[in-house]
């Protein structure tokens, strides 16, 4: 059975699977949001086409196929302007997924593959120095630095125009520069103090973490956070996409990254060897996250290990989807708002931060 054809099931930790709706905004009901996002995806098309062609430099017909992709996706966007229900419920998730399907239709399964390889290599070179810096901090300072690191890593999202413009114009833009972009305290949504108090209590049994982007995000943001949980005695399930979407890290890429990190870090090495750190696929190939359609193996692992913390990272997974989701366990949703219109609608500015820690009602 193909990796994307395995059974897809609910996350066992959903409070009410029957009423779960992943999407935060229904664009069929919100005309203002619909107009904005359709325009946003139209304006991003040139960049997507350029990236698709660049990803296949040895393919003589790459430009021709990319142009066909452009025409196909453009026509779908125009159809949705006239008939928002044309393809079912219209959401940011459906617009992203439709774009990925069109790219695949014209044989561009992973336009960001070379970008991801380059960024992974660069981030791995910095991993040990980032960890040494974190380990030198007092416990409380380290917890804040870890969350800030996760958020700074999440800046590196090629799907966000505000970010891709910076990355293309400034190749030297890195982890420290991203930290400088972050909103100062208090954050737009700020439950950090509640999270810090929770960390002063007993360790979680098992954390399920949904990772977002390759490169700096997963290597310098997520893995140091994972490492701290492991140090506390918490088992970690790191869930990554089964297939590519934008520059999101895939399961197969996470295996390579984890092996490289384990070679540098005894804690990660022992956790992998002893099964305290498990890398699994989500069953998805989307920048967003539908918790009702997860790989069956992941769902079984969550039950088996007794996961009592879910960490969801990134704008697509924690804001466009699952922002209001109710879970049976503690959850931590972390994201950088990298879209000016969305930031304004949420009452913030570009690069505002969301750190949303929630405990299930008694």
C-alpha positions in Angstrom: 0.0 0.0 0.0 1.4 3.4 -0.9 2.3 5.7 2.0 -0.5 8.1 1.1 -3.0 5.3 0.6 -2.9 3.9 4.1 -6.0 4.3 6.2 -6.6 7.8 7.5 -8.3 8.1 10.9 -9.1 10.6 13.7 -6.5 11.8 16.2 -7.6 9.9 19.3 -7.1 13.0 21.4 -9.9 15.0 19.6 -12.5 16.0 22.3 -15.4 15.6 19.9 -14.5 14.0 16.5 -18.0 14.3 15.2 -18.0 18.1 15.4 -14.4 18.7 14.5 -13.8 21.1 11.7 -10.2 21.8 10.9 -10.6 25.1 9.1 -10.6 28.3 11.1 -12.4 30.4 8.4 -14.9 29.3 5.8 -14.2 31.5 2.8 -17.6 30.6 1.3 -19.3 32.5 4.2 -16.7 35.4 4.4 -16.7 37.5 1.2 -14.0 39.9 2.4 -11.7 37.0 3.4 -12.5 35.2 0.2 -11.6 38.1 -2.1 -8.3 38.7 -0.2 -7.1 35.1 -0.3 -8.1 34.5 -3.9 -6.1 37.6 -4.8 -3.2 36.5 -2.6 -3.0 33.1 -4.4 -3.2 34.8 -7.8 -0.4 37.1 -7.0 1.8 34.3 -5.7 1.5 32.3 -9.0 4.5 33.9 -10.7 6.7 32.9 -7.8 5.4 29.3 -7.8 5.9 28.9 -11.5 9.5 30.3 -11.2 10.2 27.9 -8.4 8.8 25.0 -10.2 10.9 25.6 -13.3 14.1 26.2 -11.2 13.5 22.8 -9.4 14.0 20.9 -12.7 16.9 22.6 -14.5 17.6 19.5 -16.6 14.0 19.1 -17.9 13.6 20.6 -21.3 9.8 20.8 -21.0 9.8 22.3 -17.4 8.8 25.8 -18.5 6.0 24.4 -20.7 4.6 22.3 -17.9 4.9 25.1 -15.5 2.9 27.4 -17.8 0.2 24.7 -18.1 0.1 24.5 -14.3 -0.3 28.3 -14.1 -3.2 28.2 -16.6 -4.9 25.4 -14.8 -4.7 26.9 -11.3 -5.5 30.4 -12.5 -8.7 29.1 -14.1 -9.7 27.4 -10.9 -9.2 30.6 -9.0 -11.3 32.5 -11.5 -14.0 29.9 -11.2 -14.0 30.3 -7.4 -14.4 34.0 -7.7 -17.7 33.4 -9.6 -18.8 30.2 -7.8 -17.2 29.8 -4.3 -18.8 26.4 -3.8 -17.6 25.1 -7.2 -15.2 22.6 -5.5 -16.9 22.2 -2.2 -16.1 24.2 1.0 -13.6 26.9 0.2 -10.8 27.5 2.8 -7.2 28.5 2.8 -6.4 24.8 3.2 -8.4 23.9 0.1 -6.7 26.6 -1.9 -3.2 25.3 -0.8 -4.1 21.7 -1.4 -5.6 22.5 -4.9 -2.3 24.2 -5.8 -0.3 21.2 -4.7 -2.6 18.9 -6.7 -2.1 21.0 -9.8 1.7 21.0 -9.4 1.6 17.2 -9.1 -0.6 17.0 -12.2 2.1 18.6 -14.2 4.9 16.6 -12.7 6.2 19.1 -10.1 5.9 16.9 -7.0 8.5 18.8 -4.9 9.5 22.3 -6.3 11.4 23.1 -3.1 13.5 20.0 -2.9 16.8 21.7 -3.7 16.0 24.6 -1.4 15.2 22.2 1.5 18.5 20.3 1.0 20.5 23.4 1.0 18.8 24.9 4.1 19.0 21.6 6.0 22.8 21.4 5.4 23.3 25.0 6.5 21.1 24.6 9.7 22.8 21.3 10.7 26.2 23.2 10.8 24.7 25.5 13.4 22.9 22.9 15.6 25.7 22.3 18.1 26.4 26.0 18.7 22.6 26.6 19.2 22.4 23.8 21.7 25.5 24.9 23.6 24.0 28.4 23.9 20.8 27.0 25.2 22.5 24.7 27.7 24.5 27.6 29.1 21.3 29.4 30.2 19.5 29.2 33.5 16.5 26.8 33.4 13.8 29.6 33.2 15.7 31.6 30.6 16.2 28.4 28.6 12.5 27.7 28.4 11.8 31.1 27.0 14.7 30.8 24.5 13.4 27.4 23.4 9.9 28.8 22.6 11.4 31.9 20.9 13.6 29.5 18.9 10.6 27.6 17.8 8.9 30.8 16.7 12.0 32.2 15.0 12.5 28.9 13.1 8.9 29.2 11.9 9.7 32.4 10.2 11.4 30.3 7.4 8.2 29.6 5.4 8.6 29.9 1.6 4.8 29.8 1.3 4.6 33.3 2.9 5.3 36.1 0.5 6.5 38.4 3.2 9.2 35.8 4.0 10.1 34.6 0.5 10.7 38.2 -0.5 13.2 38.6 2.4 14.9 35.2 1.7 15.3 35.9 -2.0 16.7 39.4 -1.5 18.9 38.6 1.5 20.6 35.1 1.3 22.4 35.9 4.6 19.1 36.1 6.5 19.4 33.4 9.2 18.3 32.3 12.6 19.5 35.3 14.5 18.0 37.7 12.0 14.7 35.9 12.3 14.8 36.4 16.1 15.1 40.1 15.4 11.9 40.0 13.4 9.9 38.6 16.3 7.3 40.6 18.2 8.4 41.6 21.7 6.4 40.6 24.8 3.5 40.7 25.2 2.8 38.6 22.1 -0.5 38.7 20.1 -1.7 35.5 21.8 0.4 34.9 24.8 0.0 31.9 27.2 3.7 31.6 27.7 3.6 32.2 31.5 1.0 29.4 31.9 3.2 27.1 29.8 6.2 28.0 32.0 4.3 27.3 35.2 3.2 23.9 33.8 6.9 23.0 33.1 7.6 23.5 36.8 5.3 20.5 37.4 5.8 16.8 36.6 7.0 16.0 33.1 4.5 15.0 30.4 4.4 11.3 29.6 4.5 11.7 25.8 4.4 14.7 23.5 3.0 14.6 19.9 4.6 17.3 17.9 3.4 18.3 14.4 6.4 20.0 12.7 6.2 22.6 9.9 9.2 23.6 7.7 12.5 22.1 6.8 15.9 23.8 7.5 16.2 26.2 10.4 12.6 25.5 11.5 12.9 21.8 12.3 16.6 21.7 13.0 17.2 24.8 15.1 13.7 25.3 16.4 11.9 22.0 16.8 14.8 19.6 17.6 16.2 21.7 20.6 12.6 21.8 21.9 12.3 18.0 21.4 15.7 17.6 23.1 14.5 19.5 26.2 11.4 17.4 26.5 13.5 14.2 26.3 15.8 15.6 29.0 12.7 16.0 31.2 11.8 12.4 30.7 9.0 12.9 28.1 8.8 10.6 25.2 8.3 12.4 21.8 6.4 11.5 18.7 7.6 13.8 15.9 5.0 13.8 13.1 5.9 15.2 9.6 4.1 15.2 6.3 4.1 12.0 4.3 4.6 13.9 1.0 6.0 17.3 0.0 4.2 20.6 0.2 6.0 23.9 -0.1 9.2 23.7 2.0 7.5 21.6 4.7 9.6 18.9 6.2 8.6 15.4 5.1 8.9 12.2 7.1 11.7 10.9 4.9 13.6 14.1 5.3 13.1 14.1 9.1 14.7 10.6 9.3 17.8 12.0 7.6 17.9 15.1 9.7 17.4 13.1 12.9 20.3 10.7 12.0 22.6 13.7 11.4 21.6 15.3 14.7 22.0 12.0 16.6 25.6 11.8 15.3 26.2 15.2 17.1 24.0 14.8 20.2 24.1 11.9 22.6 20.7 12.7 24.1 18.9 12.5 20.7 21.1 9.5 19.8 20.0 7.5 22.8 16.4 8.6 22.6 16.2 7.3 19.0 17.9 4.0 19.9 15.7 3.4 22.9 12.4 4.4 21.2 11.8 7.5 23.3 11.9 9.6 20.2 9.8 8.3 17.3 9.5 9.8 13.9 6.3 9.1 12.1 4.3 10.3 9.0 1.0 12.2 9.3 -0.6 10.7 6.2 -0.9 14.3 4.7 0.8 16.2 1.9 -0.6 19.6 2.9 0.8 22.8 4.6 -2.4 22.6 6.8 -3.5 19.8 9.2 -6.7 17.8 9.3 -6.7 15.9 12.6 -9.5 13.7 11.4 -7.4 12.3 8.5 -4.1 11.0 10.1 -2.1 8.0 9.3 -3.5 5.0 11.2 0.0 4.1 12.5 0.3 7.6 14.1 -3.1 7.3 15.7 -2.2 3.8 17.2 1.1 5.2 18.5 -0.6 8.1 20.2 -2.9 5.6 22.0 -0.1 3.2 22.8 2.2 5.8 24.3 -0.5 7.7 26.1 0.3 11.1 24.6 -0.7 13.9 27.0 0.6 16.9 25.1 0.1 18.0 21.5 2.3 20.7 20.0 1.2 22.2 16.7 3.6 24.5 15.0 3.1 26.9 12.1 0.5 29.2 10.6 -1.0 26.6 8.3 -1.4 23.9 11.0 -2.1 26.1 14.0 -3.9 29.2 12.6 -5.5 28.4 9.3 -6.5 25.1 10.8 -6.9 23.9 14.4 -6.8 27.3 16.0 -10.0 26.5 17.9 -9.7 22.7 18.1 -10.6 21.2 21.5 -8.4 18.3 22.6 -8.6 15.8 25.5 -5.1 16.7 26.6 -2.9 19.8 27.0 -1.9 21.6 23.8 0.6 24.2 22.7 0.0 26.0 19.4 2.9 28.1 18.2 3.0 30.3 15.1 4.4 33.4 13.5 1.7 35.4 11.6 3.5 36.0 8.3 0.6 37.5 6.4 -0.2 41.2 6.9 -3.9 40.9 6.2 -4.3 37.9 8.6 -2.2 39.7 11.2 -4.5 42.8 11.0 -7.6 40.6 11.2 -6.2 39.0 14.4 -5.5 42.4 15.8 -1.7 42.4 15.3 1.0 43.2 12.9 3.2 41.2 10.5 5.4 38.8 12.5 3.1 38.9 15.5 3.5 35.7 17.6 1.0 33.2 18.8 1.8 31.1 21.8 -1.4 29.4 22.8 -1.3 26.9 25.7 -4.5 25.2 26.5 -5.6 22.7 29.2 -8.8 20.6 28.7 -11.8 21.6 30.8 -12.4 19.4 33.8 
